Amino acid sequence: MNIGIDIDNVIADTYTDLSSFFHNFMGKEHTPFEVVEIMRWRKLLMWRYFARAWRQKVMTTIPLINGAAPVIREWYQKHNISLVTSRTIIFGRQTKKWLKEHDIPYHKLHHAKETTKYTKVKNCQLFIEDNLEEALVLANHCDKVFLFDQPWNRQPVKPNNIIRVSSWQEILKKA
Ligand SMILES: [Mg+2]
């Protein structure tokens, strides 16, 4: 299978780990849904945020989401694994280092603007993503999309090739 996998909040427990860093940058606390909206719309502010995150290398110490590594290692033996992240390219080196340290194997690593991830995985049979907007676009191009359950994506989803999953154990079973 050609499998696409998002990194933040699917493999890396980014939100949990960086929420205090984010709130600190913003000067106040926001709900998970508000954080996603801020990231989506306040691009200029987010460039400042990413520059600070890059300088302080906060992306390099994020813990893994439970169960992700063993499944990806197993899949890597028989499937084509593309990691597709919307992290900007400035995080390329830090991301590769992090993946290596956690022994996450992959065939390709792509940086893609939001809603363009589908362009990176040809003949995509499965994609795993936590961003609902991205998942809706991916569903038009991939056989199956697993929506990794997170507080910001709990809205009902229509396309029946989008399947909500809440753990990597469940992903392994349903893939
Ligand atoms: Mg994500």
Boltz pocket constraint, residues with backbone or C-beta under 6 A from the ligand:
constraints:
  - pocket:
      binder: B
      contacts: [[A, 6], [A, 7], [A, 8], [A, 9], [A, 10], [A, 129], [A, 130], [A, 131]]
      max_distance: 6.0
